[in-house]
Each structure stands twice: as structure tokens, then as C-alpha cells.
Amino acid sequence: MNDAAAGQKRPSEEAMEAAILDIVSNASKTVIPEDAARALAGEGDWHGLLPMVRRCAIRLAKDGRIAIYRKGKPVDPGDFRGVYRLGLPPQETA
């Protein structure tokens, strides 16, 4: 069943970006993409929102606002596959 059939309104990409930034900013460690999807889906099915989470996360990472991590290391947002986590960009050391 798709979102329209379920009577659910699909969130905007701006709302998804805001949710990702809020979750990442308030987390003490990296978070899973499902957290952002669940935050906007409420009681609804969040699985269908995962492609949007990925698109928004890539855009935010390219802008330097978040980082995408694989195996604990930041990755190129334009070239990664598989399981990933979201977090704040690594702090530059002097």
C-alpha cells in the first residue's frame, strides 16, 4: 500500500532535512536513517520515507551540515553504498 492509499500525507524534503538536522544535532553519537523516517511518519509506515532520507542526507552532507558514516568513518556523500549512519561532521583539529 502506498502513502496515498493509506491516506498519509508525504512530508516535504525541507521537513525531512529539518528532522535530520534536529536528530543529528541532539544525538550524542551517530544515528540510523530510520530515526529520521520514524520522526516524520509518526504512527504511519516509515519504510517508504527511507529513499527521501537518503536524498536529503546526501544533500546535507554535500553542504557540510552533516556527515554520512560507514564503519565509523565519514564517506563521500556522492559515492557510498550499503548501511550508513548520520552524524555531525568531524571536528577539524588544529
C-alpha positions in Angstrom: 0.0 0.0 0.0 1.4 3.4 -0.9 1.2 6.6 1.1 -1.7 8.0 -0.9 -3.7 4.8 -0.5 -3.1 4.8 3.2 -4.3 8.4 3.4 -1.0 9.7 4.6 0.5 13.0 3.5 4.1 12.7 2.4 6.4 15.1 4.2 8.3 17.7 2.2 12.0 17.3 1.6 12.5 20.5 3.7 10.7 18.9 6.6 12.9 15.8 6.2 16.1 17.9 6.2 14.9 19.7 9.3 14.2 16.4 11.0 17.6 15.0 10.1 19.3 18.1 11.4 17.4 18.1 14.6 18.0 14.4 15.3 21.7 14.6 14.5 22.2 17.8 16.5 20.6 16.3 19.6 22.3 12.9 19.4 25.4 12.1 21.4 26.6 9.7 18.6 25.6 8.9 15.1 22.1 7.9 14.3 20.4 5.5 11.9 18.5 6.9 8.9 15.4 5.1 10.2 15.2 7.6 13.1 14.5 10.5 10.7 11.9 8.5 8.8 10.2 7.4 12.0 10.2 11.0 13.3 8.2 12.2 10.4 6.0 9.2 9.8 4.6 9.2 13.4 2.4 6.1 13.6 2.5 5.6 9.9 4.7 3.4 7.8 8.2 4.9 7.7 9.8 2.5 5.3 8.6 4.4 2.3 10.4 7.5 3.5 13.9 5.9 3.5 14.7 7.0 -0.1 13.9 10.6 0.8 16.0 10.3 4.0 19.0 9.2 1.8 18.4 12.0 -0.8 18.2 14.7 1.9 21.2 13.3 3.9 23.3 13.4 0.7 22.3 17.0 0.1 23.0 18.0 3.7 26.4 16.2 3.6 27.4 17.9 0.4 26.6 21.2 2.0 28.8 20.3 5.0 25.9 20.3 7.5 26.1 16.6 8.4 28.3 13.7 7.7 27.5 10.3 6.4 29.4 7.5 8.1 30.2 3.9 7.2 32.1 1.7 9.7 32.6 4.7 11.9 34.4 6.8 9.2 33.0 9.7 7.1 32.4 8.8 3.5 32.0 10.7 0.2 28.3 11.6 0.1 28.3 11.1 -3.7 29.8 7.7 -3.6 28.8 5.3 -0.8 26.8 2.1 -0.6 25.2 -0.1 2.0 24.4 0.5 5.6 25.2 4.1 6.8 24.7 6.3 9.8 24.2 10.1 10.1 26.1 12.4 12.4 27.7 15.8 12.8 30.7 16.5 10.6 34.0 15.5 12.2 35.7 18.4 14.1 38.8 19.8 12.5 41.9 19.5 14.7 44.4 22.3 14.8 
